[in-house]
Amino acid sequence: LAIHNVVIVGGGFGGTKAALILARDHHFNVTLIHDHPDFRYYPTMYQTAVGVTKSVASIPLEEIFDKLPITLVNDSMSDLDRHAQLVKTTSGKSIHYDALILALGVQTNYFGIKGLPEYSFGIKTIDDAEKLKEHLHTQLIDDKKPDLNYVIVGGGPTGIELAGVLPSYVRRISKHHGIKKPNIHVDLVEAAPRLVPRSPKDISRRLTRHLKSIGVKLYLKTSVQAETVDALMINNKPIRSHTVIWTAGMTNHPFFATHGFQLSTRGKVRVDQYMQAEPGIYVIGDNADSPYSGMAQTAIYDADFVASNIKLIAGGSDPEPYNAKKPIYVFAAGTHWSAVQWGPVHIFGRVGSWLRKLSDLVGYHDYEPWKLATKRLLAEEDSEEVCPICGTSDNNQSAQ
Ligand SMILES: Cc1cc2nc3c(=O)[nH]c(=O)nc-3n(C[C@H](O)[C@H](O)[C@H](O)COP(=O)(O)OP(=O)(O)OC[C@H]3O[C@@H](n4cnc5c(N)ncnc54)[C@H](O)[C@@H]3O)c2cc1C
């Protein structure tokens, strides 16, 4: 076989899926280089900021791979020697590949806006989400009242998800900390004239209506100018806030720009019809300049596609060309309300939220057996009842 050693870098949606598929074929020697020990299930990351157990968004890779023969290297790729076909890591390892799959994901982009890196919160990692949750509690304990404004920046899926659950969560923990009838302001700031601007208008309209109905104030066509320790500057006016959550910007992983990859105008890696950036180097998921890049479903689809082609090539057959697949878009705006964009069919409300649950179940099952996936889905209902700061539980509080 010409391809024996497959090295995958990035244990997210694309990389982990490719590793699972290829490791089931005994012809391949699969190595996954990943810079942290867990797989992050991003679609439910926002839930961990509002009291849901972190197991819904973080799964140890060792658990996912179980007994599969995958060499898991907990390290970070720092360099690539194309001539010698070696991946180099920050700890000094050199790992040889016959085929290389890169799935490094994207990084937060603050567009150079002053103050955001220092003062804003994010929900890209479990640590980010926990930091936000701790801040929400600390602020209520210290000030004995809610923040003047809880401001979410970004009217995309992540901003909407958070806006959908934040008002009820802040109300719940206010009660927990003995604050009666809290006056809570949750603001959602978006630069475009409507929410989810790349989706059809009726989706934006229904999301807007629903968020307003739960008390979220929308600032559309509004760009953020700067953030200070206690305010966010928009339209040359400050919104007083100590809680600004930035969900508005992502940029491609810097590795590609610094290592001679060809980039498209939107900064994604140009790939051919086999998702190769160069012969034998495949780039998938968020990193690739493909029509629906930026979605977990696309990263999974790409992983499946590239793994199948590597198998075909290894078996002496010709690879298949890529056919982009349109994802189903699900925008959760609260525990019991979602908007679903399934081609021409648009579904709203409670039925939408059931479909969202179903998509999480299928999403978990992409990485673990049905039984574990179901258990993880049910954990979405488990709210942590203990305050991360003062350690009291909801029950204690209600008894006070
Ligand atoms: C908060 C949030 C919510 C989302 N919700 C949805 C949703 O509901 N539905 C949906 O379809 N999509 C959603 N997405 C998008 C989806 O998560 C991404 O499209 C998907 O994760 C892309 O998969 P990937 O494999 O390309 O990258 P990732 O899943 O990001 O994986 C890349 C991994 O590579 C690791 N890595 C980076 N650099 C290195 C290095 N040098 N060496 C080793 N490892 C490295 C990173 O730590 C990361 O874990 C969401 C994204 C976010 C941030």
The ligand as an SDF file (V2000), in Angstrom:
LIG
                    3D

 53 58  0  0  0  0  0  0  0  0999 V2000
  -19.9380   28.1050   20.1680 C   0  0  0  0  0  0  0  0  0  0  0  0
  -20.1220   27.3940   18.8460 C   0  0  0  0  0  0  0  0  0  0  0  0
  -21.3530   26.8010   18.5290 C   0  0  0  0  0  0  0  0  0  0  0  0
  -21.5240   26.1040   17.3180 C   0  0  0  0  0  0  0  0  0  0  0  0
  -22.7430   25.5460   17.0330 N   0  0  0  0  0  0  0  0  0  0  0  0
  -22.8910   24.8200   15.8830 C   0  0  0  0  0  0  0  0  0  0  0  0
  -24.1200   24.1690   15.5890 C   0  0  0  0  0  0  0  0  0  0  0  0
  -25.0920   24.2580   16.3580 O   0  0  0  0  0  0  0  0  0  0  0  0
  -24.2040   23.4410   14.4460 N   0  0  0  0  0  0  0  0  0  0  0  0
  -23.1550   23.3160   13.5740 C   0  0  0  0  0  0  0  0  0  0  0  0
  -23.2740   22.6280   12.5440 O   0  0  0  0  0  0  0  0  0  0  0  0
  -21.9880   23.9420   13.8110 N   0  0  0  0  0  0  0  0  0  0  0  0
  -21.8180   24.6780   14.9520 C   0  0  0  0  0  0  0  0  0  0  0  0
  -20.6330   25.3170   15.1990 N   0  0  0  0  0  0  0  0  0  0  0  0
  -19.5400   25.2090   14.2230 C   0  0  0  0  0  0  0  0  0  0  0  0
  -18.8100   23.8690   14.3620 C   0  0  0  0  0  0  0  0  0  0  0  0
  -18.4920   23.6330   15.7130 O   0  0  0  0  0  0  0  0  0  0  0  0
  -17.5570   23.8690   13.5070 C   0  0  0  0  0  0  0  0  0  0  0  0
  -17.9410   24.0570   12.1730 O   0  0  0  0  0  0  0  0  0  0  0  0
  -16.7840   22.5640   13.6620 C   0  0  0  0  0  0  0  0  0  0  0  0
  -16.2660   22.4610   14.9700 O   0  0  0  0  0  0  0  0  0  0  0  0
  -15.6350   22.4970   12.6460 C   0  0  0  0  0  0  0  0  0  0  0  0
  -14.9400   21.3000   12.8190 O   0  0  0  0  0  0  0  0  0  0  0  0
  -13.3720   21.2590   12.5470 P   0  0  0  0  0  0  0  0  0  0  0  0
  -12.9540   19.8340   12.6920 O   0  0  0  0  0  0  0  0  0  0  0  0
  -13.0700   21.9510   11.2740 O   0  0  0  0  0  0  0  0  0  0  0  0
  -12.7220   22.1460   13.7090 O   0  0  0  0  0  0  0  0  0  0  0  0
  -12.8690   22.0030   15.2940 P   0  0  0  0  0  0  0  0  0  0  0  0
  -14.0260   21.1860   15.6610 O   0  0  0  0  0  0  0  0  0  0  0  0
  -12.7780   23.3940   15.8230 O   0  0  0  0  0  0  0  0  0  0  0  0
  -11.5670   21.2100   15.7190 O   0  0  0  0  0  0  0  0  0  0  0  0
  -10.2720   21.7070   15.5610 C   0  0  0  0  0  0  0  0  0  0  0  0
   -9.4290   21.2460   16.7380 C   0  0  0  0  0  0  0  0  0  0  0  0
   -8.0390   21.3440   16.3880 O   0  0  0  0  0  0  0  0  0  0  0  0
   -7.3190   21.7290   17.5290 C   0  0  0  0  0  0  0  0  0  0  0  0
   -6.0780   22.3660   17.0740 N   0  0  0  0  0  0  0  0  0  0  0  0
   -5.9400   23.6290   16.5980 C   0  0  0  0  0  0  0  0  0  0  0  0
   -4.6630   23.8730   16.2870 N   0  0  0  0  0  0  0  0  0  0  0  0
   -3.9630   22.7550   16.5540 C   0  0  0  0  0  0  0  0  0  0  0  0
   -2.5770   22.4140   16.4300 C   0  0  0  0  0  0  0  0  0  0  0  0
   -1.6640   23.2730   15.9430 N   0  0  0  0  0  0  0  0  0  0  0  0
   -2.2000   21.1810   16.8250 N   0  0  0  0  0  0  0  0  0  0  0  0
   -3.1170   20.2920   17.3080 C   0  0  0  0  0  0  0  0  0  0  0  0
   -4.4410   20.5660   17.4380 N   0  0  0  0  0  0  0  0  0  0  0  0
   -4.8500   21.7870   17.0590 C   0  0  0  0  0  0  0  0  0  0  0  0
   -8.2490   22.7180   18.2160 C   0  0  0  0  0  0  0  0  0  0  0  0
   -7.9730   22.8280   19.5990 O   0  0  0  0  0  0  0  0  0  0  0  0
   -9.6240   22.1260   17.9500 C   0  0  0  0  0  0  0  0  0  0  0  0
  -10.1100   21.3670   19.0260 O   0  0  0  0  0  0  0  0  0  0  0  0
  -20.4340   26.0080   16.4070 C   0  0  0  0  0  0  0  0  0  0  0  0
  -19.2060   26.6030   16.7240 C   0  0  0  0  0  0  0  0  0  0  0  0
  -19.0360   27.2800   17.9340 C   0  0  0  0  0  0  0  0  0  0  0  0
  -17.6920   27.9010   18.2660 C   0  0  0  0  0  0  0  0  0  0  0  0
  1  2  1  0
  2  3  1  0
  2 52  2  0
  3  4  2  0
  4  5  1  0
  4 50  1  0
  5  6  2  0
  6  7  1  0
  6 13  1  0
  7  8  2  0
  7  9  1  0
  9 10  1  0
 10 11  2  0
 10 12  1  0
 12 13  2  0
 13 14  1  0
 14 15  1  0
 14 50  1  0
 15 16  1  0
 16 17  1  0
 16 18  1  0
 18 19  1  0
 18 20  1  0
 20 21  1  0
 20 22  1  0
 22 23  1  0
 23 24  1  0
 24 25  2  0
 24 26  1  0
 24 27  1  0
 27 28  1  0
 28 29  2  0
 28 30  1  0
 28 31  1  0
 31 32  1  0
 32 33  1  0
 33 34  1  0
 33 48  1  0
 34 35  1  0
 35 36  1  0
 35 46  1  0
 36 37  1  0
 36 45  1  0
 37 38  2  0
 38 39  1  0
 39 40  1  0
 39 45  2  0
 40 41  1  0
 40 42  2  0
 42 43  1  0
 43 44  2  0
 44 45  1  0
 46 47  1  0
 46 48  1  0
 48 49  1  0
 50 51  2  0
 51 52  1  0
 52 53  1  0
M  END
$$$$
